Structures are given as structure tokens and as C-alpha cells.
Amino acid sequence: MASAVPAPAPPSPNNLKRIVAASLIGTTIEWYDFFLYGSAAALVFNKLFFPDSDPLVGTLLSFLTYAVGFAARPIGALVFGHYGDRLGRKKLLVLSLLLMGGATFAIGLLPTHATIGSAAPVLLTVLRLVQGFALGGEWGGAVLLVSEHGDARRRGFWASWPQTGAPAGQLLATGVLSLLTAVLSDSAFTSWGWRIPFLLSGVLVMVGLWIRLSVDESPVFKQALAHAEARKAEQGAAAEKLPIVSVLRHHWRDVLIAMGARMAENISYYVITAFILVYATTTADVSKQTALNAVLIASAVHFAVIPLWGALSDRIGRRPVYLLGAAGIGLWMFPFFSLVDTGDFGSLILAVTVGLVLHGAMYAPQAAFFSEMFATRMRYSGASIGAQFASVAAGAPAPLIATALLNDYGSSTPIALYVIAAAVLTLIAVGVAKETRNRDLADVETSAADPEPTAAAPADARTV
């Protein structure tokens, strides 16, 4: 029998807060970069990189380059998941931040179609692929670093903080764009002002690296790695299988559940925050500034409610909170578009805010929920693959499909039905999932002698 490996010591409150801060700041920067592209795609990229197209067709082409970033996310999930399960979470998180920040900074320097012709959208697409690759590896590592450090009884709360990086990044990106559109003329913003928020990413990355390099590796991962090395030394065990092979062998059902769970969460988010900039300005006759301000205010509320939903999932379970969000977002879609159609600023704020609050009920418990599904030495791969492969079918085409439906039907009804269909898929996926709230991440491990992961064990042994 392999030598016993000491259990990881509980983190001190100060150390846990530093881990949470490092994950939150890193994910905020990553999402700032990613969402900045989405907002710019809706507002200016159609004119700068696809100037020969009809305005709405140009927007479709612009969103197509936006969707390309999602295509690279599963590749990032595979690569970062593999090395994150082999080498640790921290190293890969530093690399993802450098890749994302570098690509975003380069977009700010990119010549437009007027300068270099068709090479401009090609280069834009390449940089978008780099962004997607980096983000595909970022999410899994960030939430695992907190989940594997945190207090098990409050894991939903602590793990939800990296999730607030999405609205924080949206808030920062939309805030910078809103400020620039307020102080610059349309011609100045289109000419050079749009570059400023992309170049600002370089400064943010330096801050993020400084904080992220100061944190420790996950103690649960270090314990699992030491256990595997001790077993190999004493038993002469064969080389470990690739994490992806173990995931597909032992956790294929959990991967499918994670993918289904992301459908309503991912699609609704990009319809509410990215497509709304197109819909409100073209159909409801709302100015760009008004639409951006509505998303800005709603993102602030979104940021505030995510930890509350996470804390609720610690009390009543991940599934009930997630199911509430999925059902709520489906029911809200028709009122959402009715409010936006009024063109009233207050109604627009209400529509987006309620939508994002309901989205938060899915997004907040997602980090702990997905982390608790997988064994430690395949957790980065499993959580990342489940989350990012779903993004190709969900978030990637969402603004594109919504814009195409608007172009074809001239109505919000098919768009609302599209989101409702996604909500039904998520309700089914989460409905058949097992509750994971009480699982001990250090015990969710697959041994060489027992090929079946103990993650399948009943979740009634509360972690203390």
C-alpha cells in the first residue's frame, strides 16, 4: 500500500482571501478583454473591418469573428486542462493571462481595412482565436484554484467570486466604452478612440500578473500529485493515463451534464449583453450610449448578486439554485423584449437587470458544481471540457443566430423562443444531475486499484 499522504491543511482566512482576489482579478482582466471585443464588434468593427457590406450584414460578419473566439476555447480547454492536471493550476493561469492580454493589446494596434485591405479582418480573426484559446484555459484553472483552497462548507460562496469576473469584466469594458462614446464624437471614436480600451489591457495584465504570481498552488492538487507519485514509487504503477482519457472513461456523463447546464446560461448571457446592443439601437431606436449605460448598470447588479446566489447554493444545494435560474430566464424572455421595445431607458435597465440576476442563479453555483463533479487529477480537464465545448454550441453563435433571426423575421419572437429552448435543455441536464454540495474534493479521487471514481459515491457525507 502506498504511504499515506498528509491531508492539505485548511487555508488561513487571509490566504484564502488572497487566492480569491488573485482569481477574481485575473478573470476580470480576461473577461474584460473578451467582452471588449464583443462590444466593439457590435459598435464599430463592422465599419472598420467590413466596410463594403450592408450595415446589418457587416454586423453579422463582425459577430462571426466574435464567434471564432469560441471555436478556440475547447482547444484551450484541452491543452490547459491537460497541463493543469499534470503541472498544477497556477502555472497555466499565468500563461493564459499573458496570452489573452497580448492578443487584446495587439488588436488595439491593428490596422483597419482602409489601411491594409482584406488582411485586416484576417489578422483580427487570428487574434480573436488567441483570445478564445486563452479563455478556454482560464476559467477552469481560476475556479479550481479557489474551490480547492476554500472552506468546503462555503465552497459555493467562495468559488462564485471568480465568476464575478465576468460581470466585472463586462462592467469595466462597457464602462470604458461608455465613457469614450460620451466624451468623443462618433468620428473620433471610430477613427482612434476604440483603440484605447484595447491598449489599456497591457496595463491591466501587469497588475494581474503581479497578484497571480504571489499565490500558492492548490493544496488539494499537491496532495493528489504526491499520492500518485508515492503509489507509483511503491507499487511500480504504470504511467498515468492522459487526463482527457480518464475524463471520457469515468466522467463522460458529468461532461454531458455540464454541457447541457451551460446552454441557457451561455446563450442568455450573450443575448442580454452583446446582442442587445444591436437590437436596442436598430429596432428600439435607442442610442449606443443609452444601451451601453443599461448594460453597465445591470452588470453592477449582476456582480453583486452572484456571491449571494453562491452562498444560497451552500445552504440548499447547487441544483435548486441552478434550476431556478434556468426556469426564470426562460420565463423572462418575452417580457425582456417587450420592455426593450418601449425604448424607455428605465424599462431597458429593468429588462437587462432582471435577466442578469436570473443568469446569476445559474452562473454562481456553476463553479462549485462543475468542480465537485470530477476527480482531482482530471478536474481541470473535466470542468474545462464540459464548460468550453458547450460554449461552441451556445455562446459562440448566440449573437450571430439572434442577429440572423432579427434580419429574417424582423421580430424578437423567434429570438425569445431560441433562448427558451436553451432553458429547457438546461432544465433537463441539471434535473438529471446528482447534487454535489456535500462532496469532499480531496476524497473525489480515482485510484489505480479502483478504476471507478469515488465521485460517484452518494453525496451524504458532509465535509467538515
Steps between C-alpha positions, in 0.01 A plus 500: 500500500628849418617718783237727645512853369414772753168672439528862393489747786201735506593836349524801727231764447756749368651246260157399371408864438826547306420194288150632432637845413757353261239290321249785490744758362635256244156396376386864496787591268441197279128574470567871449709408198243252370193720550675807367525322168129413510395858566735634233365239257151635556598868481794564265666189355237468228606842367875462552557145377198428276424840343370368167206315653144604575494628864311200642703255287815674619382445857443131422855471363632684802319259736638213291855599598364532855373141480836375371646568845263243644623239252846523655372466856463117493857475370614719786300284740672183374853643507474693825298223663763240414795700632300644788424146622865399452692812607258692719247781475719804566750470211226467242306796638804724457539385139131556419517856630806579286341357186170681545659833588748483214232425242275779625783754501586398143138560387541857622794541259336322206470686167146515362357403160563852370875454560583140409184373332381142551803416715341704781206266574733200461738633767203594717373142478843355592522719810145404592603134480783569747252669735267201484785252556612689811151535645435130441777424748440787740157418639571147621824591672362811670197332654696189599769702676232647726287184530801290602624757753168595651291399798286207380191620688516836317643379171207631298552849642878513459503334157239747375743790536706408190162487324451867584796562270255471208272788604799691633671465163175592326464798734855615434480451122158661467598780739810591300307490172214700649739766625674525164175523304385773740810720468593431136310573184388204290770573243777524763387179672485314168834641386719440807301503826403133476869405531542644850320226699692230311836664574396543864505121528882509510495691829232274649698186414806626688285554811340157462835324463642668807210371711467157339871417541470557877257215574569137587413191300181314592562282811250240378689469172836470681358227723362308201830534313698378803261207540543400135880524519512298823278230349716483190822476705376226734286296265681558175173618349477556130508849362184699561248526223457835332250711701270526198489119471410466868233769468334331205520159669382587850318833467338507155156538656619797706648662190164473323318640802740794518450570129124493535513716809686769308248532215254742661770673703727568201238582236296731722808692613618589151150586383449729800840672493634485142204461265301757694741770376391416146130446573449811711678732257345366177148396606414701811672817371717527813835678481827311545566698817162408651540129421853494643387676817220248553744209472740687728242541779372144464854359511558675834192327644611172342836529675330555836252211483736222384659443846150504652383225265824311575435523875142380447633195314700412814176494699250332267723337236642577155212345304206695650672835442605405147150375411347821632724706272431287192124507547506871577699597194265306274194670648663845481580508128168630366472772771868581434446589135169675573679732741786567259251578220362795698827687446471634854829511693343381826330209327825408328684495833228284655507255209876448506534505880233235567647289220849515651375433854334181374815416302697535825294222658650266240847652481570530873473131603655385172862526624450281806251272320740415215804474732321249721419271208858395419796325664799720588750378239242544222301790648660779293440300181149389591368837616664686210383255232143497629487878518687596184369241256153622585602857419550403134135402466365759744681831545691499172205517261254671735546862380539373142180291512308777675612758239414263215154432648441873532613552141274223367186556708528860618361389837628406845264200529729240337792632709300455821402146393868425431597590858199311640608184313846534659337536843310174447825318416663633815204403717527143369878479549502640855184307584672164441824604675589390851534757778870566570488751786636267769787342309856516632731600212797330666308170507368519145788299357550200276765252617699262286351202680143623476424628150162633599515858633369553849326812366213265423452430869188637670539864601371460854836511681534866584851644486605667821 
